[in-house]
Amino acid sequence: MAYILLYVDDIILTASSDELHKSIITLLSSEFAMKDLGQLSYFLDIIVTHNAGGLFLSQKKYAMEIIDRAGMSSCKSSPTPVDTKPKLSATSSTPFEDPTLYRILARALQYLTFTRFDITYAVQQVCLFMHDPKDEHMQALKCILRYIQGTIDHGLHLYPSSISTLVSYIDADWGGCPGTRRSTSGYWVFVGDNLISWSAKRHATLSRSSVEAEYRGVANVVLESCWL
């Protein structure tokens, strides 16, 4: 068995045996100009560190570039990525003076969630207002950046595991959006001790009760678990 992850001209190849691995490289090399860079260490701004316990995936360099692009290289850190008490609104405060910068930073943070699952909900919240960002939304985005500044070395650990079953967790915030009254749900999916899929998303329709909001969230994670 072999797996190939391809993005334009960047390839990750892993196989169940060295012989199969070499044969695939030979076949590909006969058609395309290729270079084997050896053990995986860097792929699409993701740093891969090998250790006795498995793999550690980090986007530290990419995160520092985002902070620098925002002009916050010397900012103080924040203990959390989001203020859990007030909810962001589409109509509060004044429009942010540079919406293009806001959108650039929000999109960059979306890619950072590939290894930083701890900021998924906070990033989802600021991305809801990319069409018309306000000063309040930019402050929320800066809070995420300050949190990243203090947790710049965080990432995703992957461990060898004898457990192959999927375990999924879900939660929902009924009617939490102050503008639309829609609910937000999130899920985490594990294989053994390894977190392999996560999401935070606002529902497309209204839920008439917390039970309905929970069921919609469960439907989302069941769909993801079946696909996996």
C-alpha positions in Angstrom: 0.0 0.0 0.0 1.2 3.5 -0.8 -0.1 7.0 -0.2 0.8 10.0 -2.4 -0.1 13.6 -1.3 0.3 16.0 -4.2 0.0 19.7 -4.3 1.1 21.2 -7.7 4.8 20.0 -7.8 5.2 19.2 -4.1 4.8 15.5 -3.3 4.7 13.4 -0.1 5.1 9.7 -0.8 5.0 6.9 1.8 4.7 3.2 1.2 4.4 -0.1 3.2 7.8 -1.2 2.0 11.1 0.3 0.8 10.8 -1.8 -2.5 7.4 -0.4 -3.3 8.6 3.1 -2.4 11.6 2.9 -4.7 9.5 1.4 -7.6 7.0 4.2 -7.5 9.8 6.9 -7.5 11.3 5.1 -10.5 8.0 5.1 -12.4 7.4 8.7 -11.6 10.9 9.7 -12.5 10.5 8.1 -15.9 7.7 10.6 -16.7 8.7 13.7 -14.7 11.8 15.5 -13.5 12.0 14.6 -9.8 14.3 14.8 -6.8 14.0 12.6 -3.7 14.6 14.9 -0.7 14.7 12.0 1.7 12.8 12.0 5.1 10.0 14.4 5.3 10.9 17.7 7.0 9.0 20.5 5.4 5.9 20.6 3.3 3.7 23.7 2.4 4.9 25.8 5.4 4.5 22.8 7.8 7.6 21.8 9.6 7.8 18.0 10.4 10.0 17.0 13.3 10.7 13.3 13.9 11.2 12.0 17.4 10.9 8.8 19.4 7.3 9.4 20.1 6.2 10.0 16.5 5.8 13.2 14.5 5.4 16.8 15.5 3.8 19.2 12.9 4.4 22.9 13.4 3.8 26.1 11.4 6.0 28.3 13.6 7.7 30.0 10.7 4.4 30.7 9.0 2.8 32.0 12.2 5.7 34.4 12.7 5.2 35.7 9.2 1.5 36.4 9.9 2.3 38.3 13.1 5.0 40.3 11.3 2.6 41.1 8.4 0.1 42.5 11.0 2.9 44.7 12.5 2.7 42.9 15.8 6.1 41.3 16.2 6.7 42.9 19.6 3.1 42.5 20.9 2.3 41.1 24.3 0.9 37.6 24.5 -2.7 36.7 25.4 -3.6 33.7 27.6 -6.6 32.8 25.3 -7.4 33.3 21.6 -10.9 34.7 22.2 -13.0 36.4 24.7 -15.8 33.9 25.5 -18.2 36.3 27.0 -19.3 38.9 24.4 -20.3 37.6 20.9 -19.1 39.4 17.8 -21.8 41.3 15.9 -22.0 42.4 12.3 -23.4 45.8 13.2 -21.4 46.9 16.3 -18.6 49.6 16.3 -17.2 51.4 13.3 -15.9 50.0 10.0 -12.2 48.9 10.0 -10.1 51.3 8.0 -8.2 48.6 6.0 -10.6 45.7 5.2 -8.0 44.2 2.7 -5.5 43.7 5.5 -8.2 42.1 7.7 -9.1 39.6 4.9 -5.5 38.8 4.2 -4.8 38.0 7.9 -8.1 36.1 8.3 -7.3 33.9 5.3 -3.8 33.3 6.6 -5.1 32.3 10.0 -7.4 29.8 8.3 -4.4 27.9 6.9 -2.7 28.0 10.3 -5.6 25.9 11.7 -4.1 22.9 9.8 -1.9 22.3 12.9 -3.3 24.8 15.4 -6.6 23.2 16.3 -6.8 25.4 19.4 -7.6 28.5 17.4 -10.2 26.9 15.1 -13.3 28.5 16.8 -11.7 31.9 17.2 -10.6 32.0 13.5 -14.1 30.8 12.4 -15.6 33.8 14.3 -13.4 36.5 12.7 -13.9 34.9 9.2 -17.7 35.5 9.5 -17.1 39.2 9.0 -14.6 39.3 6.1 -17.2 41.0 3.9 -17.5 44.0 6.2 -15.0 44.0 9.1 -15.4 46.4 12.0 -12.9 47.7 14.5 -14.3 45.2 17.0 -13.6 42.3 14.6 -10.0 43.5 14.1 -9.5 43.6 17.9 -10.7 40.0 18.0 -8.3 39.1 15.3 -5.4 40.8 17.1 -6.3 38.8 20.2 -5.8 35.6 18.2 -2.4 36.9 17.0 -1.4 37.8 20.6 -2.3 34.3 21.7 -0.2 32.8 18.9 2.7 35.0 19.9 2.6 33.4 23.3 2.2 29.8 22.0 4.4 30.1 18.9 5.9 26.6 19.5 2.6 24.8 19.7 1.6 22.3 17.0 0.1 18.9 16.3 1.6 15.6 17.7 1.0 12.3 15.9 1.8 9.1 17.8 2.0 5.4 16.9 -1.1 3.8 18.2 -2.5 0.2 18.3 -6.0 1.6 18.4 -7.6 2.1 15.0 -11.2 3.0 16.0 -12.6 6.5 15.5 -13.7 8.5 18.5 -15.7 11.7 17.8 -16.7 14.6 20.1 -19.2 17.4 19.3 -20.7 20.4 21.0 -23.0 23.2 19.9 -23.8 26.7 20.9 -27.5 27.2 20.4 -28.5 30.5 18.8 -25.1 32.0 19.7 -24.8 34.4 16.8 -26.3 37.7 17.9 -27.0 38.8 14.3 -28.6 35.7 12.8 -29.5 33.7 15.9 -27.9 30.7 14.2 -26.0 28.1 16.2 -22.3 27.2 15.9 -21.1 23.6 16.4 -17.7 22.1 16.5 -16.3 18.6 16.4 -13.0 16.7 17.0 -12.3 13.2 15.6 -9.5 11.0 17.0 -7.9 7.8 15.7 -6.6 6.3 19.0 -4.7 9.2 20.6 -4.3 11.1 17.4 -6.5 14.1 16.5 -7.0 13.9 12.7 -10.0 16.1 12.0 -11.6 19.1 13.6 -14.1 21.9 12.7 -16.0 24.9 14.0 -18.8 26.1 11.8 -22.0 28.2 12.0 -25.1 26.4 10.9 -26.7 27.3 7.6 -30.3 27.4 9.1 -31.9 28.3 12.4 -32.5 25.7 15.1 -35.7 25.9 17.2 -34.1 24.3 20.3 -30.8 23.4 21.7 -31.6 19.7 21.0 -32.1 20.5 17.3 -28.7 22.4 17.3 -27.0 19.4 18.9 -28.6 17.1 16.3 -27.3 19.2 13.5 -23.8 19.1 15.0 -24.0 15.4 15.4 -25.1 15.0 11.8 -22.0 16.9 10.7 -19.5 14.8 12.8 -21.2 11.6 11.7 -20.8 12.6 8.1 -17.1 13.4 8.6 -16.6 10.1 10.6 -18.2 8.0 7.9 -16.0 9.7 5.2 -12.9 9.0 7.3 
